[in-house]
Amino acid sequence: MTNQEIGLPEKRAELKNIINEGRDKTFPAYFYKGIGQFLARIFHLKRQPHWSVSSFVLAVLSFLPGTLIAFVTKEIYQWRFYEWILHVGALFLYLVTIVAYLNIVYNILPGIRDHIVDSIQSISDLDKLEKWLNSMWSPSGQLSFMICFGLLHGVSVVLLVSNAGGGFIGIGFAISAFLVAALTDIAVYFILWMLTLPAELTDCQLDMYESDPANSEVIQQLIYILNVYIYYVVGFCAIGTLIGALVPAMSYTIWFFIILGWVPTVAQFLANQYAIRKLIIRAKWRNLNRLQAQIKELQNTNLINAPETTITRLNQLMDLHDRISARPNSVLNWGTGLSFLNQLLLPMLGLLLGNIDKFVKFLTGKP
């Protein structure tokens, strides 16, 4: 049906169904579902295994080709502690695909479906949100990003690791690096895409408590969804930064987490606050404009005929106007800001610990 043939409730129901189907179109879910179907067919299972089993199989498949080639070429016999610890570190990086899966499939998409869709008051706004969602889980978009950015990422890792190790790291390790880089860049894809979500919502007409928009249910739910998203990213980046700081062989990953994790997280935090502030201010002004129109009408028509009653009503409206105007325009406060700044201390600490020898030489003036 076209938008002219359906109403707002029907469009909401349609978009919710699209979101339910789209959860399986995100690449982590797409891979897990495909592997699960394959395992169910091979082992004659009545139903697909849990997605965690599929994620484990995908991890094995991403490391197996490179390891086999290293074994065939006998490179594996020359691996030192440095090469083995890098493989363990690459396994940790693979876990970011699971974090992205949990964040998108169990937080962002259900949150939009259950709390945002019902609050949108316009079919055109629902169409905009649908277009954003379809673009996000577009197979061609995800695949193109994985290939292009994965190649760049893989080449960078091979060059950095080879330079740190004093020579080419080997064909087997290079293949593993490219495969793991492509998979981990799924998370980078969603991190970059999520930066555009607040902008998509700022122009939507939402059902809010206009006398105090900051305490509207949809605003509080939106804050919760976006905060949980940031916590997922921050938690993984914090652990990765700490590992990079404590394990010298993995120190180069600190820059990976700063550039592709912490910087987008700061940008996401600022984008979230800007979008929420804009939504709150717009809702407040809708109410304030109505009150101002009523005040002008009373002043122009009733002040001469019924001055006492009109003045009383004017005082009530102006008092209500002042109370609404005084309500906060943002949910950002000192507590929120300090909490976020505390989280940002982790990459700074990791960078300091990972390069402590250079800092000591710089401070002491030794070459």
C-alpha positions in Angstrom: 0.0 0.0 0.0 1.1 3.6 -0.7 1.3 6.2 2.1 -2.0 7.7 0.8 -3.8 4.4 1.4 -2.6 3.8 5.0 -2.9 5.8 8.2 -0.3 6.6 10.9 -1.1 3.4 13.0 -0.7 1.2 10.0 2.5 2.8 8.9 3.9 2.4 12.4 3.0 -1.3 12.4 4.6 -1.7 8.9 7.8 0.0 10.1 8.0 -2.3 13.1 7.8 -5.3 10.9 10.5 -3.9 8.7 12.7 -3.5 11.8 12.0 -7.0 12.9 13.1 -8.3 9.5 16.0 -5.9 9.3 17.6 -7.3 12.5 18.7 -10.3 10.4 20.1 -8.1 7.6 22.9 -6.6 9.7 26.1 -8.4 8.7 26.9 -10.0 12.1 23.3 -11.4 12.2 23.5 -12.3 8.5 26.6 -14.3 9.0 25.4 -16.0 12.2 22.1 -16.9 10.5 23.9 -18.3 7.5 26.3 -20.4 9.6 23.4 -21.6 11.8 21.4 -22.8 8.8 24.5 -24.6 7.5 25.2 -26.3 10.8 21.5 -27.3 11.2 21.5 -28.8 7.7 24.8 -30.7 8.2 24.1 -32.1 11.6 20.3 -32.5 11.0 19.3 -30.3 13.9 15.7 -29.5 14.5 16.5 -25.8 14.9 19.5 -23.5 14.4 22.1 -23.4 17.2 22.4 -20.3 19.3 24.1 -17.4 17.6 27.0 -17.6 20.0 27.9 -21.0 18.4 27.8 -19.4 15.0 30.0 -16.6 16.1 32.5 -19.1 17.4 32.5 -20.9 14.1 32.9 -17.6 12.3 36.0 -16.9 14.5 37.5 -20.2 13.6 36.8 -19.6 9.9 38.5 -16.2 10.0 41.7 -17.5 11.5 41.8 -21.0 9.9 43.0 -20.0 6.4 45.9 -18.0 7.5 46.9 -20.5 10.1 46.8 -23.4 7.6 48.9 -21.4 5.1 51.4 -20.6 7.8 51.6 -24.3 8.6 52.0 -25.4 4.9 54.7 -22.8 4.3 56.3 -23.7 7.6 56.0 -20.1 8.8 54.3 -21.2 11.9 57.5 -22.9 13.1 59.3 -19.6 13.1 56.7 -17.8 15.1 57.9 -16.2 18.3 56.0 -15.0 21.3 55.4 -11.8 19.3 53.5 -13.5 16.6 51.5 -15.7 19.0 50.5 -12.8 21.2 49.4 -10.9 18.1 47.1 -13.7 17.1 45.5 -13.6 20.6 45.1 -9.9 20.2 43.5 -10.4 16.8 41.0 -12.8 18.5 40.1 -10.0 20.9 39.5 -7.6 18.0 37.2 -10.2 16.5 35.0 -9.9 19.6 34.0 -6.4 18.4 31.7 -8.0 15.9 29.8 -9.7 18.8 29.7 -6.3 20.6 28.3 -4.7 17.5 25.7 -7.5 17.1 24.5 -7.1 20.7 24.4 -3.4 20.4 22.5 -3.1 17.1 20.3 -6.2 17.3 19.4 -6.1 21.0 19.6 -2.4 21.8 19.4 0.1 18.9 16.8 -1.6 16.7 14.5 -2.8 19.5 14.7 0.6 21.1 13.7 2.4 17.9 10.9 -0.1 17.3 9.4 -0.1 20.8 9.9 3.5 21.9 10.7 5.8 19.0 8.3 4.6 16.2 5.1 5.0 18.4 6.1 8.6 19.3 6.6 9.8 15.7 3.5 11.8 14.7 4.1 12.0 10.9 4.0 9.4 8.1 6.7 11.4 6.3 9.0 11.2 9.4 8.4 7.4 9.5 9.3 7.2 5.8 12.6 9.1 6.6 13.4 6.7 9.4 12.6 3.7 7.2 14.9 5.0 4.5 17.7 5.5 7.1 17.2 1.9 8.4 17.2 0.4 4.9 20.4 2.3 4.1 22.1 1.1 7.3 21.5 -2.6 6.7 22.0 -2.4 3.0 24.0 -5.5 2.0 25.9 -3.6 -0.8 26.8 -0.8 1.6 28.0 -3.1 4.3 29.9 -5.3 1.9 31.5 -2.4 0.1 32.7 -0.9 3.4 34.1 -4.3 4.6 36.1 -4.7 1.4 37.4 -1.2 0.9 38.0 -0.2 4.5 39.1 -3.8 5.3 41.8 -3.7 2.6 43.1 -0.4 3.9 42.9 -1.6 7.5 44.6 -4.9 6.7 47.5 -3.3 4.8 48.0 -0.9 7.7 48.2 -3.7 10.2 50.6 -5.8 8.1 52.9 -2.8 7.6 52.8 -1.8 11.3 53.4 -5.3 12.6 56.1 -6.1 10.1 57.9 -2.8 10.9 57.7 -3.6 14.6 58.8 -7.2 14.1 61.8 -6.2 12.0 60.6 -7.9 8.8 57.6 -9.2 6.8 55.3 -10.9 9.2 54.5 -13.8 6.7 51.8 -14.7 4.2 49.7 -16.7 6.7 49.6 -13.9 9.3 48.8 -11.3 6.6 45.8 -13.3 5.4 44.5 -13.6 9.0 45.1 -9.9 9.4 43.0 -9.1 6.3 40.1 -11.4 7.3 40.0 -10.2 10.9 40.2 -6.6 9.7 37.3 -7.0 7.4 35.2 -8.5 10.1 36.1 -6.0 12.8 35.3 -3.2 10.3 31.7 -4.3 10.5 31.6 -2.6 13.9 33.4 0.5 12.5 30.7 0.6 9.8 27.9 0.7 12.4 29.9 3.2 14.6 30.1 5.6 11.7 26.5 5.1 10.7 25.2 5.7 14.2 26.7 9.2 14.0 23.9 10.1 11.6 21.0 8.8 13.7 20.6 11.9 16.0 20.4 14.1 12.9 17.7 11.9 11.5 15.6 12.3 14.6 16.0 16.0 15.2 13.5 17.0 12.5 10.9 14.4 13.5 7.7 15.4 15.2 7.6 13.4 18.4 4.9 13.1 20.9 6.3 14.9 23.9 5.2 16.5 27.1 5.6 20.1 25.9 5.4 21.7 29.3 8.6 19.9 30.3 10.0 18.1 27.2 13.2 17.0 28.9 11.1 14.7 31.1 9.0 13.2 28.2 9.0 9.5 28.0 10.3 9.4 24.4 13.3 11.7 25.4 14.2 9.6 28.4 13.9 6.4 26.3 16.0 7.9 23.5 18.7 9.0 26.0 18.7 5.5 27.5 19.1 3.8 24.1 21.9 6.1 23.0 23.7 5.9 26.4 23.6 2.1 26.3 25.0 2.2 22.8 27.9 4.4 24.0 28.5 2.2 27.0 29.0 -0.8 24.7 31.5 1.0 22.6 33.3 2.6 25.6 33.5 -0.7 27.4 35.1 -2.5 24.5 37.5 0.4 23.8 38.5 0.7 27.4 39.4 -3.0 27.6 41.3 -2.8 24.3 43.1 0.3 25.3 44.2 -1.3 28.6 45.4 -4.4 26.8 47.4 -2.3 24.3 49.0 -0.4 27.2 49.9 -3.5 29.2 51.1 -5.7 26.3 54.0 -4.0 24.4 53.4 -6.1 21.3 49.9 -4.7 21.1 50.7 -1.1 21.8 49.9 -0.1 18.2 46.3 -1.0 18.8 45.9 2.0 21.2 45.8 4.3 18.1 43.3 2.0 16.5 41.0 2.4 19.5 41.6 6.1 19.7 40.9 6.8 16.1 38.1 4.3 15.4 36.7 4.1 18.9 37.2 7.0 21.2 37.0 9.8 18.6 33.7 8.6 17.1 32.4 8.1 20.7 33.1 11.7 21.6 31.5 12.8 18.3 28.5 10.5 19.1 28.1 12.0 22.6 28.1 15.6 21.2 25.7 14.6 18.4 23.4 13.0 20.9 23.3 16.0 23.1 22.8 18.4 20.2 19.9 16.4 18.8 18.2 16.0 22.2 18.6 19.7 23.0 17.1 20.6 19.6 14.1 18.3 20.1 13.5 19.8 23.6 13.8 23.4 22.5 11.5 22.8 19.5 8.8 21.2 21.7 9.1 24.0 24.3 8.6 26.7 21.6 5.5 25.0 20.2 3.9 25.4 23.6 5.3 28.8 24.2 4.1 30.1 20.8 0.6 28.9 21.6 0.7 30.6 25.0 2.0 33.8 23.4 -0.8 33.8 20.9 -3.3 33.4 23.7 -1.8 36.3 25.6 -1.8 38.5 22.5 -5.5 37.6 21.8 -6.5 38.4 25.4 -4.7 41.7 25.3 -6.2 42.7 22.0 -9.9 41.7 22.6 -10.8 41.3 26.3 -8.7 43.7 28.2 -11.2 46.6 27.8 -14.4 44.7 28.2 -13.4 42.6 31.2 -10.2 44.0 32.7 -10.1 42.2 36.0 -10.9 38.7 34.6 -8.6 39.3 31.7 -5.7 40.5 33.9 -6.1 37.4 36.1 -6.0 35.1 33.1 -3.1 37.0 31.6 -1.1 36.5 34.9 -1.9 32.8 34.8 -0.8 32.4 31.2 2.4 34.5 31.7 3.3 32.6 34.9 2.8 29.3 33.0 4.9 30.7 30.1 7.7 31.7 32.5 7.7 28.2 34.2 7.9 26.4 30.8 10.6 28.8 29.6 12.6 28.1 32.7 12.6 24.3 32.2 16.0 22.9 31.1 16.8 22.8 27.4 19.1 19.9 27.7 19.6 16.7 29.8 23.3 17.5 30.0 24.5 18.5 33.4 27.8 18.6 35.4 27.3 15.0 36.5 26.8 13.7 32.9 29.8 15.7 31.7 32.2 14.6 34.4 31.2 11.0 33.9 31.9 11.2 30.3 35.2 13.0 30.9 36.2 10.2 33.3 35.6 7.7 30.6 37.9 9.6 28.2 40.8 9.3 30.7 41.2 5.6 29.8 42.7 6.2 26.3 44.9 8.9 27.7 46.1 6.6 30.4 46.7 3.8 27.8 48.6 6.1 25.5 50.8 7.2 28.4 51.5 3.7 29.6 52.1 2.4 26.1 54.7 5.1 25.5 56.0 5.6 29.0 59.7 5.1 28.0 59.4 7.9 25.4 57.8 10.2 27.8 60.5 9.5 30.4 63.3 10.2 27.9 61.5 13.4 26.8 61.2 14.7 30.4 64.8 13.8 31.4 66.2 15.1 28.1 68.0 11.8 27.4 68.3 10.8 23.7 
